[in-house]
């Protein structure tokens, strides 16, 4: 069973930065995408950023130009660099991995890490 563990969340002032990390407990084969989602209180979980096996990236409009997703295949890790943070970025951030070994889809989720942006 693969486990994803996020780290790097915390309390930061508006305009500040945080770097989230997500580590897989073991190698994941045939990764299709690695992504970060977030869920604010009372809201649905939303996609923040995704990176494909070919390193193509997609960002939510609300974070474009401020957040950067990256991955380290050798370490089975994905990162989210968050700059110019705003109060509306406050949420629990979740790491997600989609893999398709042998054409069968697997989805893995982390337990989430809290990001709070407040003065």
Backbone torsions as a table, in degrees:
resi	resn	phi	psi	omega
1	UNK	NA	123.3	179.2
2	UNK	-83.7	134.1	174.0
3	UNK	-116.3	140.7	174.8
4	UNK	-109.3	133.1	-178.5
5	UNK	-125.7	119.1	177.5
6	UNK	-91.3	154.0	174.3
7	UNK	-152.7	165.9	175.5
8	UNK	104.2	-5.2	177.8
9	UNK	-72.5	172.5	179.0
10	UNK	160.6	-165.7	179.4
11	UNK	-100.2	130.5	-179.3
12	UNK	-141.8	150.0	178.3
13	UNK	-78.5	154.4	175.3
14	UNK	-54.1	137.9	-176.6
15	UNK	89.7	-9.6	-178.9
16	UNK	-83.1	-175.7	-176.8
17	UNK	-131.4	152.1	172.1
18	UNK	-143.8	152.2	174.4
19	UNK	-123.2	117.5	177.5
20	UNK	-92.7	144.1	176.7
21	UNK	-125.9	149.6	177.4
22	UNK	-137.0	122.9	-178.4
23	UNK	-115.6	136.2	175.5
24	UNK	-91.4	143.3	-176.0
25	UNK	-69.9	-21.6	175.8
26	UNK	-156.8	172.5	-178.7
27	UNK	-61.2	141.5	176.1
28	UNK	-114.5	125.3	-177.1
29	UNK	-90.0	147.7	175.8
30	UNK	55.2	51.0	175.4
31	UNK	-67.4	132.8	177.2
32	UNK	-96.3	-53.4	178.8
33	UNK	-141.2	153.0	168.4
34	UNK	-123.4	140.4	-171.5
35	UNK	-150.0	163.7	171.3
36	UNK	-120.0	132.9	173.5
37	UNK	-118.7	165.1	174.0
38	UNK	-144.6	154.6	178.6
39	UNK	-139.4	116.0	176.9
40	UNK	-89.8	158.1	-179.8
41	UNK	-55.8	129.0	177.4
42	UNK	77.7	5.0	-179.0
43	UNK	-121.9	162.8	177.3
44	UNK	-77.8	156.0	176.2
45	UNK	-66.1	136.5	-178.6
46	UNK	-129.1	151.2	177.2
47	UNK	-74.9	131.5	177.9
48	UNK	-99.2	-51.1	-177.6
49	UNK	-160.5	150.5	178.2
50	UNK	-140.1	149.3	177.9
51	UNK	-134.1	132.2	-177.4
52	UNK	-90.3	174.9	177.8
53	UNK	-63.2	-22.3	177.2
54	UNK	-94.2	11.2	177.9
55	UNK	68.6	20.4	170.3
56	UNK	-77.8	142.8	-176.7
57	UNK	-124.0	150.4	175.1
58	UNK	-136.6	138.0	-179.0
59	UNK	-126.4	148.2	169.4
60	UNK	-64.5	145.7	-178.9
61	UNK	-56.4	-34.2	-175.0
62	UNK	-69.1	-16.2	-177.2
63	UNK	-118.5	-2.5	-178.6
64	UNK	-57.5	134.3	179.6
65	UNK	84.0	-9.8	179.9
66	UNK	-115.9	-34.7	-177.2
67	UNK	-109.1	147.8	176.5
68	UNK	-135.0	125.8	176.8
69	UNK	-99.1	141.6	177.6
70	UNK	-148.2	167.6	-177.7
71	UNK	-143.0	154.3	174.4
72	UNK	-125.0	100.1	-175.0
73	UNK	-63.4	-37.1	-177.6
74	UNK	-64.0	-31.1	-177.6
75	UNK	-101.7	0.8	-177.2
76	UNK	54.1	48.4	-178.3
77	UNK	-129.5	152.3	173.7
78	UNK	-132.3	145.4	-175.1
79	UNK	-125.8	157.4	172.0
80	UNK	-136.8	109.0	175.4
81	UNK	-87.9	121.2	-176.8
82	UNK	-117.1	117.0	179.5
83	UNK	-116.4	164.3	178.1
84	UNK	48.7	49.4	-175.3
85	UNK	-66.0	145.4	-179.8
86	UNK	-120.5	162.2	179.3
87	UNK	-57.3	-35.4	-178.3
88	UNK	-72.3	-5.5	173.5
89	UNK	-83.3	-6.6	179.3
90	UNK	-62.0	124.3	-176.3
91	UNK	-178.1	171.3	166.5
92	UNK	-90.2	127.1	-177.6
93	UNK	-102.0	132.0	-176.9
94	UNK	-118.9	139.3	173.6
95	UNK	-91.1	141.9	179.5
96	UNK	-138.3	139.1	175.2
97	UNK	-129.2	131.5	173.2
98	UNK	-110.7	127.8	175.5
99	UNK	-129.2	157.8	-179.0
100	UNK	-139.7	65.1	175.6
101	UNK	-70.6	127.3	-177.5
102	UNK	63.3	22.0	178.1
103	UNK	81.8	0.0	179.6
104	UNK	-96.3	128.8	-176.2
105	UNK	-81.4	134.4	171.4
106	UNK	-125.2	139.1	175.7
107	UNK	-119.8	130.4	178.2
108	UNK	-120.9	138.8	179.8
109	UNK	-127.5	145.3	171.2
110	UNK	-86.1	177.2	-176.9
111	UNK	-85.6	-11.1	177.7
112	UNK	97.6	149.9	175.3
113	UNK	-135.3	134.2	-175.2
114	UNK	-80.1	131.3	171.7
115	UNK	-119.5	122.4	179.6
116	UNK	-123.1	122.8	179.1
117	UNK	-111.0	111.3	-174.8
118	UNK	-157.4	146.7	176.2
119	UNK	-83.0	NA	NA
